[in-house]
């Protein structure tokens, strides 16, 4: 739109013209992409295969420049199309508000004038004595701001209480209605004008210089242009995302989008769909890879120790994504909320028959240790499972805030994390392409409490067949059967030298503090725990009373005698340190739990 926006222009506006123009820009974008592919795969590739000369190198340089031009056209024309679609969608609301106001004016036989004022007719009113008087008609001018005073106040003073008195004019009841309509007309026009100006700035920013030579530096500007379109059209895109729906309904929504609509979300609003459970893994991966550098830039500008820690971890993840990985990495979620979020799959969880999702525990946050050590645990599990069944994938799920110290370890973090984990697992069930996939939930350390809490929710963990609890301080349950998959499908790994698996209950610990150290704890166990099979969060999962299958693991170095500290708590997944445990985990994940090696309960 050009010039001053009037209510007549807004009324008569055909938003379909914007979407039709967007479709034309989309056609140009698609043709440019096809031309780029043809240049890269046909012309350039064939020239490399058949020619070796200076002239051939020069020709390749020109083809590369042509490819960049087509890539730039593809990206920028796609952004124009998104902006035009957003403009049409955003203008629809004030246009509807205007049309509703005009319809009410027509029904009341009011006249909406060219300048937006509203004229209302005279009418007969009765005063307090019952006498009938004529209240004259008039015109009112609308305001685009909310009224600061009640209708009837103005130049003539307060609304007359006695219309029959000679010194005041009778109050026309149509006045307030007319004022309301005039204000709504003014607000609709103002809103539309602001929308128009916002999109005009964005679209002008997408205009290229004449004779522009598209260099590698120019292509970097696409990211800036994308951010501009995202901030302008974000509301339009966000309104379509079914955030409050189930993962299965989100999957149905995503499948119902056109290829162009999906591409719009992935390129322009990746943060809206990258963490959305129910969106296929390949799409989430593409969205999060696009969003990752944006998040890195935001954290770099933010500053501070916490941001710096997350920033370094995200850069490390980006480095890993840029290199070949075995199995291939899929970035299913990323974020800076809380202690940081990262969900990474090794192997495609949608195409794999066997899928595991591992919840880390105590002390885990988005930092260098997470990238170097915790992510490697999922990778080692995927490698081990793929040696048994190549159709296997393993996920590390940092989708909640784990407690950072034993001293602050309560049930709250697990209770908050469990619903998010269940929704993620429901998303895996919705997107997995196999008829009956084998799914394993793995909880390590405090993560086992999170998994146990999730399992006790109504219906259990969606789609899960087996549960593995490793280095567990308890799962707030007395029996394996409480976890909803049957005791034969609950597996426990507990190293004898893992101090977390021996954490005393709070009552035992309190008495130990009073009586002084380990001796007091042993006395507390005798008083409160006759069978010595309770730990910090309920029954010891490795105990006979709990009833799970306990698989064999290495005892690990002793905490004090061998200077092992918490080493025995951290080696369950690592083939180099505990090959027996790593093999057993892989066997369960790959659906071969009948081949695990077992050991006696505690």
C-alpha positions as CSV (number, residue, x, y, z in Angstrom):
1,X,0.0,0.0,0.0
2,X,1.2,3.5,-0.7
3,X,0.2,7.0,0.5
4,X,-2.0,7.7,3.5
5,X,-4.1,4.8,4.5
6,X,-7.8,5.5,4.8
7,X,-10.6,3.3,6.1
8,X,-11.9,3.1,2.5
9,X,-8.6,1.7,1.3
10,X,-8.5,-0.8,4.2
11,X,-12.1,-1.9,3.6
12,X,-11.5,-2.5,-0.1
13,X,-8.1,-4.1,0.3
14,X,-7.8,-7.6,-1.3
15,X,-5.2,-9.4,0.9
16,X,-5.3,-12.2,-1.7
17,X,-3.3,-10.0,-4.0
18,X,-0.4,-10.1,-1.5
19,X,-0.5,-13.9,-1.3
20,X,-0.8,-14.2,-5.1
21,X,2.3,-12.0,-5.4
22,X,4.0,-14.1,-2.9
23,X,3.3,-17.2,-4.9
24,X,4.9,-15.6,-7.9
25,X,8.0,-14.8,-5.9
26,X,8.0,-18.4,-4.7
27,X,8.0,-19.6,-8.3
28,X,11.1,-17.4,-8.9
29,X,12.7,-18.8,-5.8
30,X,12.1,-22.4,-6.9
31,X,13.4,-21.8,-10.4
32,X,16.5,-20.2,-9.0
33,X,17.1,-23.2,-6.7
34,X,16.6,-25.6,-9.7
35,X,19.0,-23.6,-11.8
36,X,21.6,-23.6,-8.9
37,X,21.3,-27.4,-8.7
38,X,21.7,-27.7,-12.4
39,X,24.8,-25.5,-12.4
40,X,26.4,-27.4,-9.4
41,X,25.5,-31.0,-10.3
42,X,25.5,-30.9,-14.1
43,X,27.7,-28.2,-15.5
44,X,30.3,-27.7,-12.7
45,X,30.6,-31.4,-11.8
46,X,31.0,-32.5,-15.4
47,X,33.6,-29.8,-16.1
48,X,35.6,-31.0,-13.1
49,X,35.4,-34.6,-14.3
50,X,36.4,-33.9,-17.9
51,X,38.7,-30.9,-18.0
52,X,41.9,-29.9,-16.4
53,X,43.3,-26.6,-17.6
54,X,43.5,-22.9,-16.7
55,X,40.6,-22.1,-18.9
56,X,38.6,-24.9,-17.2
57,X,39.4,-23.4,-13.8
58,X,38.3,-20.0,-15.0
59,X,35.1,-21.4,-16.3
60,X,34.5,-23.1,-12.9
61,X,35.0,-19.8,-11.2
62,X,32.3,-18.2,-13.3
63,X,30.0,-21.1,-12.7
64,X,30.6,-20.8,-8.9
65,X,29.7,-17.1,-9.2
66,X,26.5,-18.1,-11.1
67,X,25.7,-20.6,-8.5
68,X,26.0,-18.0,-5.7
69,X,23.7,-15.7,-7.7
70,X,21.0,-18.4,-8.0
71,X,21.4,-19.3,-4.3
72,X,21.0,-15.6,-3.3
73,X,17.9,-15.3,-5.5
74,X,16.4,-18.5,-4.1
75,X,16.9,-17.3,-0.5
76,X,15.8,-13.6,-1.0
77,X,12.8,-14.4,-3.2
78,X,11.7,-16.9,-0.5
79,X,12.0,-14.2,2.1
80,X,9.9,-11.8,0.0
81,X,7.2,-14.5,-0.3
82,X,7.1,-15.0,3.5
83,X,6.9,-11.3,4.1
84,X,4.0,-10.9,1.7
85,X,2.2,-13.8,3.3
86,X,2.8,-12.3,6.7
87,X,1.5,-8.9,5.6
88,X,-1.7,-10.5,4.2
89,X,-2.3,-12.4,7.4
90,X,-1.5,-9.5,9.8
91,X,-3.7,-7.1,7.8
92,X,-6.7,-9.5,8.0
93,X,-7.4,-8.7,11.6
94,X,-7.7,-4.9,11.5
95,X,-9.6,-5.2,8.2
96,X,-12.1,-7.6,9.9
97,X,-12.4,-5.2,12.9
98,X,-13.1,-2.3,10.5
99,X,-15.8,-4.3,8.6
100,X,-17.5,-5.2,11.8
101,X,-17.6,-1.6,12.9
102,X,-19.0,-0.5,9.4
103,X,-21.6,-3.2,9.6
104,X,-22.8,-2.0,13.0
105,X,-22.9,1.6,11.7
106,X,-25.1,0.5,8.8
107,X,-27.4,-1.4,11.0
108,X,-27.9,1.6,13.3
109,X,-28.3,3.9,10.2
110,X,-25.2,5.9,11.1
111,X,-23.0,7.4,8.4
112,X,-19.3,6.8,8.4
113,X,-17.8,9.9,6.7
114,X,-14.8,10.1,4.5
115,X,-12.6,11.4,7.3
116,X,-13.6,8.5,9.6
117,X,-16.1,10.6,11.7
118,X,-19.5,9.0,12.4
119,X,-22.8,10.9,12.0
120,X,-25.7,9.8,14.1
121,X,-29.4,10.9,13.7
122,X,-31.6,12.8,16.2
123,X,-33.9,10.8,18.4
124,X,-36.7,11.3,20.9
125,X,-35.8,10.9,24.6
126,X,-37.8,11.3,27.8
127,X,-36.6,13.4,30.8
128,X,-37.1,12.6,34.5
129,X,-40.5,14.2,34.4
130,X,-41.6,11.9,31.5
131,X,-41.8,14.7,29.0
132,X,-40.5,13.8,25.5
133,X,-37.8,15.9,24.0
134,X,-35.8,15.7,20.8
135,X,-32.1,14.9,21.3
136,X,-30.3,16.3,18.2
137,X,-28.0,14.2,16.0
138,X,-24.4,15.1,15.5
139,X,-21.0,13.8,14.3
140,X,-18.1,12.4,16.4
141,X,-14.5,12.0,15.5
142,X,-12.8,8.7,16.4
143,X,-9.6,8.3,18.4
144,X,-7.1,5.5,17.7
145,X,-6.3,5.4,21.5
146,X,-8.5,4.0,24.2
147,X,-10.8,6.7,25.7
148,X,-9.5,8.4,28.9
149,X,-12.9,9.6,30.0
150,X,-16.4,8.2,29.9
151,X,-18.6,9.0,26.9
152,X,-20.5,12.3,27.2
153,X,-17.7,14.4,28.8
154,X,-16.1,17.0,26.6
155,X,-16.4,20.6,25.6
156,X,-20.0,20.9,26.8
157,X,-19.2,19.5,30.2
158,X,-20.7,16.4,31.9
159,X,-23.6,14.4,30.5
160,X,-26.8,16.3,31.6
161,X,-28.7,14.5,34.3
162,X,-31.9,16.3,33.5
163,X,-32.5,16.4,29.7
164,X,-35.6,18.5,30.2
165,X,-33.8,21.5,31.7
166,X,-33.5,24.4,29.3
167,X,-29.9,25.2,29.9
168,X,-28.6,21.8,28.5
169,X,-29.2,19.8,25.4
170,X,-30.9,16.4,25.8
171,X,-28.4,13.6,25.6
172,X,-28.7,11.5,22.5
173,X,-28.2,7.8,23.4
174,X,-26.8,7.3,19.9
175,X,-23.8,9.4,20.8
176,X,-22.0,6.8,22.8
177,X,-22.6,4.1,20.1
178,X,-21.3,6.4,17.4
179,X,-18.2,7.3,19.4
180,X,-17.5,3.6,19.9
181,X,-17.8,2.9,16.2
182,X,-15.7,5.9,15.3
183,X,-12.9,4.8,17.7
184,X,-12.9,1.3,16.4
185,X,-12.6,2.6,12.8
186,X,-9.7,4.8,13.9
187,X,-7.9,2.0,15.8
188,X,-8.3,-0.4,12.8
189,X,-6.8,2.1,10.4
190,X,-4.0,2.9,12.8
191,X,-3.2,-0.7,13.4
192,X,-3.2,-1.4,9.6
193,X,-0.9,1.5,9.0
194,X,1.6,0.4,11.6
195,X,1.6,-3.1,10.0
196,X,2.0,-1.7,6.5
197,X,5.0,0.5,7.6
198,X,6.7,-2.4,9.4
199,X,6.5,-4.7,6.4
200,X,7.5,-1.9,4.0
201,X,10.7,-1.4,6.0
202,X,11.4,-5.2,5.8
203,X,10.6,-5.5,2.1
204,X,12.7,-2.5,1.3
205,X,15.6,-4.2,3.1
206,X,15.3,-7.1,0.7
207,X,15.8,-4.9,-2.3
208,X,19.2,-5.6,-4.1
209,X,21.4,-3.1,-5.7
210,X,21.5,-3.0,-9.5
211,X,24.3,-5.0,-11.0
212,X,24.9,-6.6,-7.6
213,X,27.8,-9.1,-7.6
214,X,26.8,-11.8,-5.1
215,X,29.9,-12.7,-3.1
216,X,30.4,-15.0,-0.2
217,X,30.1,-11.9,2.0
218,X,26.8,-11.0,0.4
219,X,25.4,-14.4,1.2
220,X,26.1,-13.7,4.9
221,X,23.6,-10.9,4.6
222,X,20.9,-13.5,4.0
223,X,21.0,-14.3,7.6
224,X,20.4,-10.7,8.6
225,X,17.5,-10.4,6.1
226,X,16.1,-13.7,7.5
227,X,16.2,-12.2,11.0
228,X,14.4,-9.1,9.8
229,X,11.6,-11.1,8.1
230,X,11.4,-13.3,11.2
231,X,10.9,-10.4,13.5
232,X,8.3,-8.8,11.2
233,X,6.4,-12.0,10.2
234,X,7.0,-14.0,13.3
235,X,3.5,-13.5,14.6
236,X,2.0,-14.8,11.4
237,X,4.2,-17.9,11.5
238,X,3.8,-18.4,15.3
239,X,0.0,-18.4,15.1
240,X,0.0,-21.6,13.0
241,X,2.1,-23.6,15.4
242,X,0.0,-26.0,17.5
243,X,2.1,-25.7,20.7
244,X,-0.8,-26.7,23.0
245,X,-1.6,-29.9,21.0
246,X,-0.3,-33.4,21.5
247,X,2.8,-34.6,19.7
248,X,0.5,-36.8,17.5
249,X,-1.6,-33.8,16.5
250,X,1.6,-31.7,15.8
251,X,2.8,-34.5,13.5
252,X,-0.5,-34.4,11.7
253,X,-0.2,-30.6,11.4
254,X,3.3,-30.8,10.0
255,X,2.4,-33.5,7.5
256,X,-0.5,-31.3,6.3
257,X,1.8,-28.4,5.4
258,X,3.0,-27.9,1.9
259,X,6.7,-28.3,1.2
260,X,6.9,-24.5,0.8
261,X,5.3,-23.9,4.2
262,X,7.6,-26.4,5.9
263,X,10.6,-24.7,4.3
264,X,9.3,-21.4,5.6
265,X,9.4,-22.6,9.2
266,X,12.7,-24.3,8.8
267,X,14.5,-21.3,7.3
268,X,12.7,-18.3,8.9
269,X,11.3,-19.5,12.2
270,X,13.5,-22.5,13.1
271,X,13.1,-21.9,16.9
272,X,9.3,-22.4,16.6
273,X,9.6,-26.0,15.4
274,X,13.1,-27.2,16.3
275,X,12.1,-28.2,19.8
276,X,8.5,-29.2,19.0
277,X,7.8,-32.8,19.9
278,X,6.0,-34.6,17.1
279,X,8.0,-32.9,14.3
280,X,10.1,-35.5,12.4
281,X,13.7,-35.8,13.5
282,X,15.2,-34.7,10.1
283,X,13.2,-31.5,10.2
284,X,14.0,-30.8,13.8
285,X,17.7,-31.3,13.0
286,X,17.5,-28.9,10.1
287,X,15.7,-26.3,12.1
288,X,18.1,-26.5,15.1
289,X,21.2,-26.4,12.9
290,X,19.7,-23.1,11.4
291,X,18.9,-21.8,14.9
292,X,22.2,-22.7,16.6
293,X,24.3,-19.8,15.2
294,X,21.5,-17.4,16.0
295,X,21.4,-18.6,19.6
296,X,25.2,-18.4,19.7
297,X,25.1,-14.8,18.6
298,X,22.5,-14.0,21.2
299,X,24.5,-15.5,24.0
300,X,27.7,-13.7,22.8
301,X,25.9,-10.4,23.1
302,X,24.5,-11.2,26.4
303,X,27.8,-11.8,28.3
304,X,28.3,-13.0,31.8
305,X,29.7,-16.2,33.2
306,X,26.6,-18.4,32.8
307,X,26.1,-17.2,29.1
308,X,29.8,-17.9,28.5
309,X,29.6,-21.4,29.8
310,X,26.6,-22.2,27.5
311,X,28.2,-20.3,24.6
312,X,31.4,-22.5,24.8
313,X,29.2,-25.7,24.9
314,X,27.1,-24.6,21.9
315,X,30.2,-23.8,19.9
316,X,31.6,-27.3,20.7
317,X,28.3,-28.8,19.6
318,X,28.5,-26.8,16.4
319,X,32.0,-28.1,15.7
320,X,30.8,-31.6,16.2
321,X,27.9,-31.1,13.8
322,X,30.3,-29.7,11.2
323,X,32.3,-32.9,11.2
324,X,31.5,-36.5,10.1
325,X,30.0,-38.4,13.0
326,X,29.5,-42.2,13.5
327,X,26.6,-42.6,13.9
328,X,25.2,-39.4,12.3
329,X,24.2,-36.7,14.7
330,X,20.7,-35.3,14.8
331,X,20.1,-32.1,16.8
332,X,16.6,-32.5,18.2
333,X,16.6,-29.6,20.6
334,X,18.7,-26.7,21.8
335,X,18.2,-23.8,24.2
336,X,19.6,-21.5,26.9
337,X,16.8,-21.7,29.4
338,X,17.7,-22.8,32.9
339,X,21.0,-24.7,33.0
340,X,20.8,-25.1,29.2
341,X,19.0,-27.6,26.9
342,X,20.4,-30.0,24.4
343,X,18.8,-33.1,22.8
344,X,21.1,-35.0,20.5
345,X,20.4,-38.4,18.7
346,X,23.1,-40.6,17.3
347,X,21.3,-42.3,14.5
348,X,17.9,-41.4,13.1
349,X,15.3,-42.1,15.8
350,X,12.5,-42.0,13.2
351,X,13.9,-44.8,10.9
352,X,15.5,-47.0,13.6
353,X,13.7,-50.0,15.0
354,X,15.5,-49.6,18.4
355,X,15.6,-46.2,20.0
356,X,16.8,-45.2,23.5
357,X,16.6,-41.9,25.3
358,X,19.0,-41.3,28.1
359,X,18.3,-38.8,30.9
360,X,21.5,-37.5,32.6
361,X,21.5,-36.7,36.3
362,X,23.3,-34.9,39.1
363,X,25.5,-32.0,38.1
364,X,24.6,-32.1,34.4
365,X,24.3,-28.8,32.6
366,X,25.1,-27.4,29.2
367,X,28.9,-27.0,29.5
368,X,32.0,-28.5,28.1
369,X,31.8,-31.7,30.2
370,X,28.3,-32.3,28.8
371,X,29.6,-32.1,25.2
372,X,32.8,-34.1,25.8
373,X,31.6,-36.8,28.2
374,X,27.8,-37.0,28.5
375,X,27.1,-36.8,24.8
376,X,29.7,-39.5,24.3
377,X,27.8,-41.9,26.5
378,X,24.8,-41.8,24.1
379,X,27.2,-42.2,21.1
380,X,28.9,-45.2,22.7
381,X,25.5,-46.7,23.4
382,X,24.4,-46.2,19.8
383,X,27.6,-47.8,18.5
384,X,27.2,-50.8,20.8
385,X,23.6,-51.3,19.9
386,X,24.3,-50.9,16.1
387,X,26.9,-53.7,16.3
388,X,24.0,-55.9,17.4
389,X,21.3,-54.4,15.2
390,X,22.3,-51.7,12.8
391,X,18.8,-50.2,13.0
392,X,19.5,-48.5,16.4
393,X,19.7,-45.0,17.6
394,X,20.5,-43.5,21.0
395,X,19.5,-40.1,22.3
396,X,20.9,-37.9,25.1
397,X,18.0,-35.8,26.5
398,X,18.9,-32.7,28.5
399,X,15.5,-31.3,28.5
400,X,15.3,-30.4,32.1
401,X,17.3,-28.9,35.0
402,X,19.1,-31.5,37.0
403,X,20.2,-30.6,40.5
404,X,23.8,-29.4,40.6
405,X,24.8,-30.7,44.1
406,X,23.7,-33.5,46.4
407,X,22.9,-30.9,49.1
408,X,20.1,-29.5,47.0
409,X,18.8,-32.8,45.6
410,X,15.1,-33.1,46.1
411,X,12.2,-34.5,44.0
412,X,11.2,-31.1,42.5
413,X,13.5,-31.2,39.5
414,X,12.4,-34.7,38.6
415,X,8.8,-33.8,39.0
416,X,9.2,-30.9,36.6
417,X,11.3,-32.8,34.2
418,X,9.1,-35.9,33.9
419,X,6.2,-34.4,31.9
420,X,8.7,-32.9,29.4
421,X,10.4,-36.3,29.0
422,X,7.0,-38.0,28.5
423,X,6.0,-35.5,25.9
424,X,9.4,-36.0,24.1
425,X,8.9,-39.8,24.2
426,X,5.3,-39.4,22.8
427,X,6.9,-37.4,20.0
428,X,9.2,-40.3,19.2
429,X,6.2,-42.6,19.1
430,X,4.4,-40.3,16.7
431,X,7.3,-39.9,14.2
432,X,8.9,-43.4,14.3
433,X,8.3,-45.1,10.9
434,X,8.4,-48.7,12.1
435,X,5.3,-50.6,12.9
436,X,6.4,-51.7,16.4
437,X,9.6,-50.0,17.4
438,X,11.5,-51.1,20.5
439,X,12.0,-48.1,22.8
440,X,14.2,-47.9,25.9
441,X,14.2,-45.2,28.6
442,X,17.5,-44.8,30.4
443,X,18.1,-42.9,33.6
444,X,21.5,-42.3,35.0
445,X,22.1,-40.9,38.5
446,X,19.3,-38.4,39.4
447,X,18.1,-38.9,35.8
448,X,16.8,-42.4,37.0
449,X,14.5,-40.6,39.5
450,X,13.2,-38.4,36.6
451,X,12.6,-41.6,34.5
452,X,11.0,-43.3,37.4
453,X,8.7,-40.3,38.1
454,X,7.8,-40.2,34.4
455,X,7.0,-43.9,34.4
456,X,4.6,-43.5,37.3
457,X,2.5,-40.9,35.5
458,X,-0.8,-42.2,34.1
459,X,-0.2,-44.4,31.2
460,X,3.6,-44.6,31.9
461,X,6.3,-43.4,29.5
462,X,4.7,-43.3,26.0
463,X,5.9,-46.1,23.8
464,X,8.6,-47.5,26.2
465,X,9.2,-51.2,26.3
466,X,12.3,-51.4,28.7
467,X,13.7,-49.1,31.4
468,X,17.4,-49.0,32.4
469,X,18.3,-47.4,35.8
470,X,22.1,-46.8,36.2
471,X,23.9,-45.4,39.2
472,X,20.5,-44.7,40.8
473,X,19.9,-43.0,44.2
474,X,16.3,-44.5,44.0
475,X,13.3,-43.8,41.8
476,X,10.7,-43.0,44.5
477,X,9.2,-46.4,44.1
478,X,9.2,-49.6,46.2
479,X,9.0,-52.1,43.4
480,X,10.0,-52.5,39.8
481,X,6.3,-53.2,38.9
482,X,5.5,-49.6,39.9
483,X,7.2,-48.5,36.7
484,X,4.5,-49.9,34.4
485,X,6.6,-52.1,32.0
486,X,6.7,-55.3,34.2
487,X,9.6,-56.2,36.4
488,X,11.3,-58.3,33.8
489,X,11.7,-55.2,31.6
490,X,13.3,-53.0,34.3
491,X,17.1,-53.3,34.3
492,X,19.5,-52.0,36.9
493,X,23.2,-51.3,36.8
494,X,24.8,-50.4,40.2
495,X,28.6,-50.5,40.8
496,X,29.5,-51.5,44.4
497,X,31.9,-48.6,44.6
498,X,29.4,-46.1,43.2
499,X,28.6,-43.8,46.3
500,X,25.4,-42.5,44.7
501,X,23.8,-46.0,44.8
502,X,24.5,-46.1,48.6
503,X,23.2,-42.7,49.5
504,X,21.4,-43.1,52.9
505,X,17.8,-42.0,53.3
506,X,17.2,-38.5,54.8
507,X,16.4,-40.0,58.2
508,X,19.5,-42.1,58.2
509,X,21.6,-39.2,57.1
510,X,20.1,-36.9,59.8
511,X,20.9,-39.4,62.5
512,X,24.4,-39.9,61.1
513,X,25.0,-36.2,61.4
514,X,23.9,-36.2,65.0
515,X,26.0,-39.3,65.9
516,X,28.9,-38.3,63.8
517,X,29.8,-39.7,60.4
518,X,29.6,-43.2,58.8
519,X,29.1,-44.9,62.2
520,X,26.0,-42.9,62.8
521,X,24.7,-43.7,59.3
522,X,25.1,-47.4,60.0
523,X,23.2,-47.0,63.3
524,X,20.5,-45.1,61.4
525,X,20.2,-47.9,58.9
526,X,19.7,-50.4,61.7
527,X,16.9,-48.2,63.1
528,X,15.1,-47.1,60.0
529,X,16.1,-49.7,57.4
530,X,16.0,-53.2,58.8
531,X,16.9,-54.9,55.5
532,X,19.5,-52.2,54.6
533,X,17.9,-51.9,51.1
534,X,16.7,-48.3,51.1
535,X,18.5,-45.4,49.5
536,X,17.9,-41.6,49.2
537,X,14.8,-41.8,47.0
538,X,13.1,-45.0,48.1
539,X,14.0,-48.7,47.7
540,X,17.4,-49.5,46.2
541,X,16.7,-50.5,42.6
542,X,19.6,-53.0,42.8
543,X,18.0,-54.8,45.8
544,X,16.1,-58.0,45.8
545,X,13.0,-56.3,47.3
546,X,12.8,-54.0,44.3
547,X,12.7,-56.9,41.9
548,X,14.3,-55.6,38.8
549,X,16.9,-57.4,36.7
550,X,20.4,-56.5,37.8
551,X,23.0,-56.7,35.1
552,X,26.7,-57.1,35.6
553,X,28.9,-54.0,35.8
554,X,32.5,-53.4,37.0
555,X,32.8,-52.4,40.7
556,X,34.9,-49.4,39.7
557,X,37.6,-47.8,41.8
558,X,36.9,-47.3,45.5
559,X,36.0,-43.8,46.5
560,X,38.5,-43.5,49.3
561,X,40.9,-46.5,49.3
562,X,41.8,-46.2,45.6
563,X,41.2,-42.5,45.3
564,X,38.4,-43.0,42.8
565,X,36.1,-40.3,44.0
566,X,33.0,-40.6,41.9
567,X,34.7,-42.4,39.1
568,X,32.6,-45.6,39.6
569,X,29.5,-43.4,39.1
570,X,30.5,-42.2,35.7
571,X,31.8,-45.2,33.8
572,X,28.8,-47.4,33.1
573,X,28.4,-46.3,29.4
574,X,32.2,-46.3,28.6
575,X,33.5,-49.4,26.8
576,X,37.1,-48.6,27.7
577,X,36.3,-48.4,31.4
578,X,33.4,-50.8,31.9
579,X,33.0,-53.0,28.8
580,X,30.6,-55.4,30.6
581,X,28.2,-52.7,31.5
582,X,28.4,-51.0,28.1
583,X,27.7,-54.3,26.4
584,X,24.7,-55.0,28.6
585,X,23.2,-51.6,28.0
586,X,23.7,-52.0,24.2
587,X,22.1,-55.5,24.3
588,X,19.0,-54.1,26.1
589,X,18.7,-51.1,23.7
590,X,19.1,-53.4,20.7
591,X,16.2,-55.6,21.9
592,X,18.5,-58.5,23.0
593,X,17.9,-58.3,26.8
594,X,17.9,-62.1,27.1
595,X,21.6,-62.0,26.4
596,X,22.7,-59.7,29.3
597,X,25.0,-61.0,32.0
598,X,23.4,-60.7,35.4
599,X,24.6,-60.5,39.0
600,X,23.0,-61.0,42.4
601,X,20.8,-58.4,44.0
602,X,22.1,-56.5,46.9
